[in-house]
């Protein structure tokens, strides 16, 4: 898959951009603050319906505008797909695929696949569990889109159960009976989410070990993955044995229900749900120790890079190359890491790279250059230009009636 044409309107700093792209590497080059990352962020948004830089949609809309629009023509084999997203902070976003509106924006998940590596990814190693849970759940939704619905339903039930726990502290009786009903919903959805995460960790682990070995070099410690859960049956954080099987969703639901019952008193006292995948963590190991708190800065960078290379390899193994997005990372990497990343970038169907200085990018990746600055983005390789893809320009208003 690759982006053949990209248009954005009122997205971040950009009033309007229209770019023809092609397979292979493309470097967006320009001074810091000119909007390079904003352009690749727009591509990433089509894949995850979220930003890797901010937690809400409001900062994505240009100051003074009511909404932003991202539109891309994507080529998959010999087929073309037009994807359009209207970002409406405080209101529901709207999505169209090939001009047809999708009933729910999350139905876009899985249609566009990207893997992004950015300086912010160091938080996957050194940050709190929220970062790693988000990484897992976004990758789950990319590989199995229906799990986005499971996660959304789980979060809705969790919110309502927490609200009930707060009131149940003061008025038990009827509130406790209602809590039993919500326990059933929580544990059913939680069991499904736990099974999916455990299978993903199991699938990803060998790719991480291989990627870290290639990045860190000969003699480096082995990288491994474990899963630490508030449900003991789902894992204690240690890497599982090679022949270990993943418990079924039904088994995990039963184990979670038992654990919820055990913690009922604590939850009533504290007014919050203490058991479930919302409190779990993916544990990244380096040798015999967890990477967080033990890995050096260089080892942490290598692990972050290896985790993204492993993600790319896993999605490729599923049958299709994702779009690889490298946001301002080459300047921060040493020669060995740069070489490992460049090797994957060369092999990808499309790689989008941002850099403040073109010389920071390995020479073999300087295919097409997009000069970004002064409020414009210009493709400098004439061979990358094509005829207009869209029969309309980026609109000033909304996408139209979503049905």
N, C-alpha and C positions, 0 to 999 in steps of 0.2 A: 504494500500500500504506500502511496505517496500523495502529497498535496500538489495538485497541478495548478491551482489558482487560489489565492487568498485575498479576501476583502474584509476590511474591518471599518466600522463606523462608530465614532464617539466611544472608542475603546481606550481606556487609560489616557495617555497623552495624545492619542491620534484622533484627529477629526475624521480623516478618511484616508485609507490606503488601499491600493489595488496592485497586487503583485502576481506575476506569472512565475511559476517555479517548475522545477523538473527533478527527476530522480538524481541520486548521488548527493554529494556534499554541497551545501550552500552556506556561505559565511556572511552573517550580518555584522558589519563592522562599522564602528563609529565611536565617538567619545562617550564616556559614561553620562547617563542622564538624557541621552538623545532618543531613547525608546526602543532599543534593540530587543531587550528582554520582553517588552510589551508585545512584540509581534509573535515571538515563539510561545509566549504565555497564552495568546489567543488560540494557537493550534492545540496546546495542551488542554485548554478549557473544553474543546470539542470532545476530548477523550474522557475526561473525568467530571465535567460539569463543576469544576472547582479550580482554584488557583493554588500554585505551589508557594505563593508569596503571602497571601492574605487569607483570612478565614471566612470572610463574607464577600458578597458580590458588589457591595456599594463602591469600594475603591476602584472597581473595574470600569465604571462609567465616567466618561469625561466630565469634568466640572461644568455645570450648567446644562447638561443633557439629561433627558428623562430616562433614556435606555441606551444600551450599546448593542451593536449587531456584529456578529462574526459569521462569515459565510466562506465556505471552502468547497472547491470541486476536488474530489479525491478519486484517484485511479486505483482500482484493484484488478489486477490482470487486465482483461480487455473490457472491463465494465467501469463506468463512471458514476459517481454518486455525489449529489449536491446536498450539503448539510448546512443548515442555517439556524443560528441560535440568537434569540433576542433576550438580553439580560435585563431584567426589571427588578432592581433592588426594592425589597419590601413587598413585592408581588410575585406571582408565579412567572417563571421564565417560560418562553415559548420556543418550540423547536419544530422545524420542518425538515423532512428528508425527501429529496426529489419533488419539492414543492408541496408535499402532503404533510399536514400537521400531525404530530404525534400526540396522543391523548395525555401522556405524562412525559415530562422532560427526561426522566431517568431511563426511558426506553431507548435513548440515544446511546447509553453506555454499552460498550462492546463493539459498536459499529466502527469507531475510530480508535486505533490503538497507538499509543505513544509510550516511550520510555524517556523520562527526563532526568538528567544529571545536572545538579546545580550546587553552588556552595551551601545552600540551605540543607542539603542532604547529610551534612555532618551531624545534624540533629538526630538522624536515624540511629547513630551509634552512641552519641553522648547525651541526647535529649531524654525527655521523660517518655513513659510508655505510650502516651497519646500519639506521638509521632509514628511509632511502629505499628500501633493498631490501625491508624489511618492508612499506612503503607499497605498492610495486609488486606484491608477491606477494599481499597481501590483496585488492587490487583485481582482480588476475587471478583469484583464487579466487571472487570475487563474480560476475564476468562469465562465467567458464568454470570451473565447479566441478571438473571432472576435473583441472585443473592443480594443485589442492591435493594430489592423489595423486602427481602428478609431482614436486612440490616435496618431499613427504614421503619419497618413494623416493630422490630425489637426496640428501637430508640423511642418510638411512640408509646409502647407499653411501659418501658422503663420510666418515662416521664410521668405517666399517669400513676404508676405504682409508687414512685417517690412522693408524689403529692398526697396519695392516700396514706402512706406511712407517717407523714407529718401530722395528719389529722388523727390517725389511729392512736398516736401516743396519748392523746387526751381523752378520746372517746372510743373505747375498745368495743366489745359486743358486735354490733352490726358491721362496723368497719372491718373487724377481723374476718367475718364471713366473706365480705367483698374482696378482701386481700387474698383469700384462698383462690378466688376466680382468676385474679391477675397473676398469681403465682403460676397457674397452669399455662397462661399465655406466655409469660416470661420464659419459663423453662422449655416450652416447646420450641419457640423461636431461638432461644439461647442454645439449645442442643444442636439445631441445624447450623447455626453460625459457628459453633465450636468445631463441629465435624469438618466444615469447609475450611476453616483456618488451619486445623491440624493437617489436613491433606495438602493444603498449599505449602505449609512449612516443610512437609515431607518431600514434596515435589521440588521445592526450591533449593533444599539443602545441598544436594550433590553439585548443582550448578554454582552455588556460592563457593564451595570448597575448591572447585576447579578454577573459578575466576580469581579467587584470592591467591592461589598458588601462582597464577600467571602474572598477577600484579605485583606481589610481594617478592617473588623470586625464590631461588633455590635455598633451602634451609629454613624457610619461614614456618611458623606454627600453622597448624591446620585450623581453618575457619569452619564453624559448625553452627547449627541452629537448634534451639529448643523452644518450648512453649510453657510459660508459667501461668497457671490458672488458679482462680479461686475455687474451681471445681477440681479436687485432687485427681479424679480419673482422667482429666484432660492434660495433665503434665505438671511437673514441678520445676521446669526451666532447664533441666539437664537434656542434652542431646539424646534422643531415643536410640535404642539398639538398632542395628541395621535390619534385623528381622522383625522389629516391632510393628504391630498392626494398629491402624487407627480405629478407635471405638466408633460404633455406629451412632447416628444422630439419636436413635431411640435410647441407646445405652447412656449417652451423655445427658439426654433430657432427664432420665431417671436419676442419674448421679447428681445433677444440678438441683433437682427437686428435693432430694435428700439433704443436700447441703443448705439449701434455702431454709428448710425446716429447722435445721440445727442452729442457724443464725437468726431465726425469727426474733428472739428476744433482743439481740444486739441491734437489729435493724429498727425495731420499734423504739428503742432507747435513742438511737441516733437519727431516726427519721430519714434514712437513705438506704438504697439497695446495695448490699455489700457483696453479693455473689453474682457472677455472670461475666460474659466476655467483655463487658465495658470496663472491667477492672483488671484485665489480663495483660500479658506482655509477651512479645516475641523476644527471646533472649539470644543475643549473638555472642558466640563463644570464640575465643582465640586461644588455641591450646586448651589448657585445663581450667581457664578462668573466664568469667564473663568479660566481654570487651568493655562494657561501661564501667568506668572506674579503674580499669587495669591497662587498657590499651594506650599507647603513646599517641601523640598527635598524628604522627606519620602513619602509624598502624590504623588509627581511626579513619584517616582519609582513604587508605587502601581498602578498608572494609566497606566504607560507603560506596566507593567506586565499584568494588567487587559485587556488592548487593545489586547495583543497577545493571552491571554486566550480566549477572545471573538472571535478573528479571528479563532482560532482552533475550537471553538464550532460551529461557523457559517459554516465552511467547513465540519465539521462532519455532521451537519444537512443537508448538500447538498447530503450526502449519502456515503462519503468515508473519512476515517481517513487520514489526511495529516501526513507526517513524521514530528515529532517535533524535532527541533534542539535547544539545550540550550547551548549557547556559553559562558562559564566562568561567569555564573551568580549566582550560589549558594553561593559563598563566599561573595557576596555583599548583600545578602538578610537576613533579620531577620527571626526568627523562624516561625512567622505566615505566612509570604510570602513564605518561603521555603516549608511549609506544603501544602499551596494551590497549588503551582507549582508542587510539588511532586505527589499530588493526580491526577492531569491531566496527568503528565508524566507516571504514572503507568498504566493509562487507555489507553494510545495511543498504536497503533499497533507497532510503532517503535519510540524510542526516542534516539537521538544521543547527548551525553553530553560531553563537554570538561571541564577539571579541572586541575589546577596545583597540587592540593593535593587531593588524593582520599577521605580523611575524610571530605572534604567540601561537598561531595555529600551524600544525605540521604542514609542510609544503604539499604533501599528497592529498590534503583535504581542502585545498584552496581552489575548489572547482568553480562554482559560480559565486560572485561577490555581490552583495547588496549593500550599497553605501547608505548609511543612515545618518541623518543630521539636518538641522535647520528645518525640521518639520516635514521632511520628505524621505522616502525610501526608494532608491533607484537601483535597478538591476544593471550592473556594468558589463555583464557578458551577454552580448546580443543573441547568442545561440539559445539562451534560456527563455527568450520572449516567444509568446505564441499569440494566436488570435484571441479575441475576447471570449471567455468561457460563458459568461452570464448574459442573459438577455435583459438585465436591468442592473443599474448601479446600486451601490449601498444606499438604502433609503434613509431619509431623514426621519421618517416615521416608523411605525412598527412593521412587522413582517406581513401583517394582514390578518384576517379572521382565522383563528386557529380551530374553529369548528366546535 
